[in-house]
Amino acid sequence: MSLISLPTFKQHVRVEEGETDEDLALQAYLDGAEGVIAAHLCRPLLAADATPAPDTFELPLPAAVTAAILLMAGHLYANREAVVTGTISTALPLSVQFLLAPYRVWAPDPAIVL
């Protein structure tokens, strides 16, 4: 279960709330983005109002990380194939990595974190 609600993600990608045909795919993209971002940060993510356990790397979800998860999941939703042919693309400057940088833990013991 994702920390960001499916209705919030559907609003982000402009899918009507009553439209349910793609709910499984949307939830998979949301969960996938959350997992990748937690791994990139080297720390588990908690609900925004949760209190981390003492002496852990747990991170209550700040707005910047929420935005990064929505951006990443939206990208997965918009680009459903691993390869795009015939287009030129570029990463948005100062987007996902910029939002995540202040929250990344560098080189902790993976057994402790995940």
C-alpha positions in Angstrom: 0.0 0.0 0.0 1.4 3.3 -1.0 1.8 6.3 1.3 0.2 8.5 -1.4 -3.5 7.8 -2.1 -4.6 6.6 -5.5 -7.1 9.5 -5.7 -4.3 11.9 -5.2 -2.2 10.3 -7.9 -5.2 10.2 -10.3 -5.6 13.9 -9.8 -1.9 14.4 -10.5 -2.1 12.6 -13.8 -5.6 14.0 -14.6 -7.5 10.7 -14.6 -11.1 11.2 -13.6 -11.9 9.9 -10.1 -14.8 7.7 -11.3 -12.6 6.1 -14.0 -11.4 2.8 -12.7 -10.1 0.9 -15.7 -6.5 1.7 -15.0 -6.5 1.6 -11.2 -4.3 -1.5 -11.1 -1.7 0.0 -13.4 -1.8 3.4 -11.6 -1.3 1.7 -8.2 1.6 -0.3 -9.6 3.3 2.9 -10.9 2.7 4.6 -7.6 4.1 1.7 -5.6 7.1 1.3 -7.9 8.0 5.0 -7.8 7.7 5.0 -4.0 10.0 1.9 -3.7 12.6 3.3 -6.1 12.7 6.6 -4.3 13.0 4.9 -0.8 15.9 2.8 -2.2 17.5 5.9 -3.7 17.2 7.7 -0.4 18.6 4.6 1.4 15.8 4.9 4.0 12.3 3.7 4.6 9.5 6.1 4.1 6.7 6.6 6.7 3.4 8.4 6.5 3.8 12.2 6.9 2.3 12.2 10.4 4.3 9.2 11.7 7.0 9.3 14.2 10.2 7.6 13.3 11.6 5.0 15.7 14.6 6.2 17.7 18.0 5.6 16.0 16.6 4.8 12.6 16.8 6.3 9.2 13.0 6.3 8.8 11.7 9.4 7.1 8.2 10.8 7.6 7.1 11.8 4.1 8.0 15.5 3.5 6.2 17.5 0.7 9.3 17.4 -1.5 9.5 13.6 -1.5 5.8 13.4 -2.1 6.2 15.6 -5.2 9.1 13.4 -6.4 7.1 10.3 -6.0 4.2 11.9 -8.0 6.6 13.1 -10.7 8.2 9.6 -11.0 4.9 7.7 -11.0 3.5 10.2 -13.5 6.5 9.6 -15.8 5.9 5.8 -15.6 2.2 6.3 -16.4 2.9 8.6 -19.4 5.8 6.4 -20.8 4.6 2.8 -20.5 7.3 1.3 -22.7 11.0 0.9 -22.0 11.9 2.4 -25.4 10.6 5.4 -27.2 11.4 5.8 -30.9 11.5 8.9 -33.0 11.4 11.5 -30.2 13.9 13.8 -28.5 13.6 13.9 -24.7 15.5 15.5 -21.9 15.2 15.3 -18.1 13.5 18.2 -16.4 16.2 20.3 -14.7 16.0 20.5 -10.9 13.2 17.9 -10.6 13.2 14.5 -9.0 16.8 14.3 -7.9 16.8 18.0 -6.8 13.7 17.3 -4.6 15.3 14.2 -3.1 18.8 15.4 -2.5 18.3 16.9 1.0 16.8 13.6 2.3 19.3 11.1 1.0 21.4 9.1 3.5 24.8 8.3 2.1 26.2 4.8 2.6 24.3 3.5 5.6 24.4 -0.2 6.4 21.7 -1.6 4.0 20.7 -4.2 6.6 19.7 -1.4 9.0 17.8 0.7 6.4 15.8 -1.6 4.3 
